[in-house]
Amino acid sequence: MRRYEAMFARGHGVFVPFLMLGDPDPGTSLELVRALVRGGADALELGIPFSDPVADGPVIQAAATRALASGTRVRHAWEVIAAIRAEQSHTPIGLLVYANLVLHRTAADFYRDAANAGVDSVLIADLPLREAAAVDAVAEDHGIAPVHIAPPNADATRLTAIARASKGYVYVTSRPGVTGADDRLHDGSARIISVLKSAGAPPALLGFGISRPAHVRQALELGAAGAISGSAVVRRVEESLGDLGRMVAAVEAIVREMKAATELLVR
């Protein structure tokens, strides 16, 4: 959690790219995560491949399918994260996962392994807030920040509960539905972010649909502390399959482009 606090304390807009661990295979995945860092990522959001990623659109679903087909398992995810943590002591590393991955043994087992690898936060995409308290407690026992999603249709009561439960940051979704790149963002997120701030929430990062630098700037203008981009980054992997050099360069380039758009100061 301290890494997130230090990151936000710098006072500048934040860009957080997402990649699916193990896509297209564990070894290449490690090189791609390194490319995120070289491109200037303020923090990392990483997925562990799962067979039924209900919150993800077709681009990230395809990435999970490629990772599983390559033989990627949870242990490979820990290995990649541990390698990155050994190289990057200050960069926050977050996971976006599904409840089955956390609970198929025990939450304590999962969070112990995550902490040992160097994970800072975990967002469980399909775990309802009303059922999350026990799992969140286990996360915090292991020094890991539980992150929750603030959807665009949430009322003030629900947003207050999300603010109280979230540590590290809050993931604000710019629209309902699943992940995917959009042509434009919806400005209703400003209300969500304002209510969260009033409720004492940790900083908000805007995700879902962030596909170009203009979207990153718009996220900051809406009051977010930064933006998260998944499908646009993962698409660069998909477009370069079979050409490692091109793939690594493409991933690094999009992060650099998106990060450049965060020159706008957070208000």
Secondary structure per residue as TSV (DSSP state, phi and psi in degrees):
chain	resnum	aa	ss	phi	psi
A	1	M	-	360.0	-32.6
A	2	R	H	-64.0	-30.7
A	3	R	H	-65.8	-38.6
A	4	Y	H	-65.6	-43.2
A	5	E	H	-59.5	-43.4
A	6	A	H	-65.6	-39.1
A	7	M	H	-63.3	-49.4
A	8	F	H	-69.5	-27.6
A	9	A	H	-65.9	-18.1
A	10	R	T	-68.0	-20.2
A	11	G	-	82.8	3.0
A	12	H	B	-105.9	157.8
A	13	G	-	-59.1	146.7
A	14	V	E	-112.1	139.4
A	15	F	E	-121.4	128.9
A	16	V	E	-125.0	110.1
A	17	P	E	-87.0	154.1
A	18	F	E	-113.8	140.0
A	19	L	E	-138.1	152.3
A	20	M	E	-87.7	120.2
A	21	L	T	-63.8	137.6
A	22	G	T	88.8	-2.0
A	23	D	S	-98.5	122.3
A	24	P	S	-85.1	-8.5
A	25	D	-	-161.4	162.0
A	26	P	H	-58.7	-42.6
A	27	G	H	-64.1	-45.1
A	28	T	H	-66.3	-36.8
A	29	S	H	-58.1	-41.4
A	30	L	H	-60.4	-43.4
A	31	E	H	-64.8	-34.5
A	32	L	H	-71.1	-39.2
A	33	V	H	-65.3	-38.7
A	34	R	H	-60.3	-36.1
A	35	A	H	-65.5	-35.2
A	36	L	H	-58.4	-44.5
A	37	V	H	-66.0	-45.7
A	38	R	H	-61.8	-32.3
A	39	G	T	-71.5	-12.1
A	40	G	T	107.4	15.8
A	41	A	-	-55.8	132.8
A	42	D	S	-76.3	-33.6
A	43	A	S	-149.9	168.6
A	44	L	E	-118.3	140.3
A	45	E	E	-120.1	122.3
A	46	L	E	-125.9	144.2
A	47	G	E	-105.5	148.8
A	48	I	-	-103.5	125.3
A	49	P	-	-60.2	138.1
A	50	F	-	-140.9	147.2
A	51	S	S	-75.1	-16.7
A	52	D	-	-137.5	67.0
A	53	P	-	-80.0	83.7
A	54	V	T	-67.0	-20.9
A	55	A	T	-91.0	-2.9
A	56	D	-	-103.6	143.7
A	57	G	-	-79.8	-174.7
A	58	P	H	-63.2	-32.9
A	59	V	H	-67.5	-46.8
A	60	I	H	-76.6	-31.8
A	61	Q	H	-59.2	-43.3
A	62	A	H	-63.5	-36.4
A	63	A	H	-64.3	-41.6
A	64	A	H	-63.7	-39.2
A	65	T	H	-63.8	-43.8
A	66	R	H	-62.0	-42.7
A	67	A	H	-63.3	-45.5
A	68	L	H	-64.6	-38.9
A	69	A	H	-65.3	-26.6
A	70	S	T	-80.3	-4.8
A	71	G	T	95.5	10.1
A	72	T	-	-64.7	132.4
A	73	R	-	-127.4	172.4
A	74	V	H	-57.3	-37.4
A	75	R	H	-61.5	-33.0
A	76	H	H	-67.0	-36.2
A	77	A	H	-61.1	-45.7
A	78	W	H	-61.2	-37.8
A	79	E	H	-64.5	-43.3
A	80	V	H	-64.7	-46.2
A	81	I	H	-61.7	-44.0
A	82	A	H	-61.5	-37.9
A	83	A	H	-65.4	-42.0
A	84	I	H	-67.5	-42.6
A	85	R	H	-61.4	-36.8
A	86	A	H	-64.1	-27.7
A	87	E	H	-92.6	-25.7
A	88	Q	-	-128.9	96.3
A	89	S	S	-79.8	-19.6
A	90	H	S	-106.2	-17.5
A	91	T	S	-74.8	122.5
A	92	P	-	-65.4	139.0
A	93	I	E	-121.4	118.7
A	94	G	E	-114.0	152.8
A	95	L	E	-113.3	141.8
A	96	L	E	-116.9	111.4
A	97	V	E	-135.0	-177.6
A	98	Y	-	-117.4	153.7
A	99	A	H	-58.0	-35.3
A	100	N	H	-58.0	-37.5
A	101	L	H	-68.4	-31.1
A	102	V	H	-81.3	-37.5
A	103	L	H	-105.6	-3.0
A	104	H	S	-68.4	-24.4
A	105	R	S	-102.1	-97.4
A	106	T	-	-141.0	157.9
A	107	A	H	-61.0	-36.1
A	108	A	H	-62.6	-40.5
A	109	D	H	-61.9	-46.4
A	110	F	H	-62.2	-50.1
A	111	Y	H	-70.7	-29.3
A	112	R	H	-63.1	-46.8
A	113	D	H	-64.9	-39.4
A	114	A	H	-63.8	-45.1
A	115	A	H	-63.5	-41.6
A	116	N	H	-63.0	-32.8
A	117	A	H	-76.7	-24.6
A	118	G	T	112.2	20.9
A	119	V	-	-75.8	141.5
A	120	D	-	-102.3	-31.3
A	121	S	E	-147.3	156.5
A	122	V	E	-137.3	127.7
A	123	L	E	-110.6	121.0
A	124	I	E	-99.6	106.1
A	125	A	T	-64.6	-31.3
A	126	D	T	-110.0	20.6
A	127	L	-	-101.4	111.2
A	128	P	-	-62.1	146.1
A	129	L	G	-56.6	-38.5
A	130	R	G	-67.2	-14.3
A	131	E	G	-110.5	7.1
A	132	A	-	-94.1	-13.3
A	133	A	H	-57.8	-45.2
A	134	A	H	-65.7	-41.3
A	135	V	H	-68.4	-41.5
A	136	D	H	-59.5	-38.4
A	137	A	H	-63.4	-39.7
A	138	V	H	-65.0	-42.1
A	139	A	H	-57.3	-49.5
A	140	E	H	-66.4	-31.9
A	141	D	H	-59.5	-27.4
A	142	H	T	-101.1	12.9
A	143	G	T	75.6	21.8
A	144	I	-	-111.7	134.2
A	145	A	E	-80.3	124.9
A	146	P	E	-79.7	128.1
A	147	V	E	-111.0	140.0
A	148	H	-	-124.8	155.6
A	149	I	E	-90.2	134.1
A	150	A	E	-107.3	104.7
A	151	P	-	-81.2	162.5
A	152	P	T	-69.7	-15.7
A	153	N	T	-100.0	9.8
A	154	A	-	-73.8	138.1
A	155	D	-	-87.7	177.2
A	156	A	H	-62.2	-36.7
A	157	T	H	-63.8	-45.7
A	158	R	H	-67.4	-39.5
A	159	L	H	-64.6	-36.1
A	160	T	H	-63.9	-40.7
A	161	A	H	-64.8	-40.3
A	162	I	H	-63.4	-42.1
A	163	A	H	-60.2	-42.0
A	164	R	H	-70.7	-32.9
A	165	A	H	-84.4	-23.9
A	166	S	-	-85.8	141.8
A	167	K	-	-127.4	155.4
A	168	G	S	82.6	-68.6
A	169	Y	-	-162.1	170.4
A	170	V	E	-113.6	134.9
A	171	Y	E	-91.4	105.5
A	172	V	E	-93.7	123.6
A	173	T	E	-91.2	133.1
A	174	S	S	-74.9	-13.1
A	175	R	S	-159.8	162.9
A	176	P	S	-74.1	169.1
A	177	G	S	102.0	-151.4
A	178	V	S	-108.3	172.2
A	179	T	-	-63.3	156.4
A	180	G	-	159.5	153.9
A	181	A	B	-78.6	139.0
A	182	D	-	-115.6	160.9
A	183	D	S	-79.4	-30.7
A	184	R	S	-147.1	159.3
A	185	L	-	-98.3	158.0
A	186	H	-	-97.1	134.0
A	187	D	T	-81.7	1.9
A	188	G	T	-66.0	-14.7
A	189	S	H	-63.9	-24.1
A	190	A	H	-59.7	-38.7
A	191	R	H	-64.9	-45.3
A	192	I	H	-58.9	-47.6
A	193	I	H	-64.3	-40.5
A	194	S	H	-63.1	-44.9
A	195	V	H	-64.9	-41.3
A	196	L	H	-60.2	-44.7
A	197	K	H	-60.8	-43.0
A	198	S	H	-63.7	-29.4
A	199	A	T	-86.4	3.7
A	200	G	T	80.4	24.1
A	201	A	-	-69.4	156.7
A	202	P	-	-65.5	170.5
A	203	P	-	-55.2	147.1
A	204	A	E	-95.4	134.5
A	205	L	E	-113.7	131.7
A	206	L	E	-94.5	128.8
A	207	G	E	-135.1	-178.2
A	208	F	S	73.0	104.3
A	209	G	B	98.0	-2.7
A	210	I	-	-76.1	105.2
A	211	S	-	-128.6	-3.0
A	212	R	S	-152.3	159.9
A	213	P	H	-54.8	-36.0
A	214	A	H	-60.2	-32.4
A	215	H	H	-68.7	-36.3
A	216	V	H	-63.5	-45.7
A	217	R	H	-61.7	-40.6
A	218	Q	H	-65.1	-38.5
A	219	A	H	-58.5	-42.8
A	220	L	H	-67.1	-39.0
A	221	E	H	-65.3	-28.5
A	222	L	T	-78.7	-6.2
A	223	G	T	107.3	-1.6
A	224	A	-	-72.0	155.1
A	225	A	S	-78.7	-13.8
A	226	G	E	174.0	-169.4
A	227	A	E	-136.4	151.1
A	228	I	E	-116.8	133.3
A	229	S	E	-127.9	124.7
A	230	G	-	-113.8	-64.9
A	231	S	H	-60.1	-38.1
A	232	A	H	-64.9	-35.7
A	233	V	H	-74.7	-45.4
A	234	V	H	-64.3	-31.9
A	235	R	H	-62.0	-32.6
A	236	R	H	-63.1	-34.6
A	237	V	H	-66.0	-49.2
A	238	E	H	-59.0	-39.1
A	239	E	H	-73.2	-14.1
A	240	S	T	-118.7	16.8
A	241	L	T	-55.6	134.6
A	242	G	T	92.3	-7.0
A	243	D	-	-132.7	89.8
A	244	L	H	-59.4	-45.9
A	245	G	H	-60.1	-45.3
A	246	R	H	-65.0	-39.8
A	247	M	H	-62.8	-48.9
A	248	V	H	-62.5	-43.3
A	249	A	H	-64.5	-39.0
A	250	A	H	-67.4	-40.7
A	251	V	H	-66.2	-45.6
A	252	E	H	-61.2	-39.3
A	253	A	H	-65.8	-43.9
A	254	I	H	-67.6	-35.7
A	255	V	H	-64.6	-42.1
A	256	R	H	-61.6	-41.8
A	257	E	H	-64.2	-44.8
A	258	M	H	-68.6	-41.4
A	259	K	H	-63.2	-36.7
A	260	A	H	-60.0	-24.7
A	261	A	G	-79.0	-5.3
A	262	T	G	-91.0	14.1
A	263	E	G	-65.8	-19.0
A	264	L	S	-65.7	127.9
A	265	L	B	-70.5	143.4
A	266	V	-	-70.1	136.5
A	267	R	-	-78.0	360.0
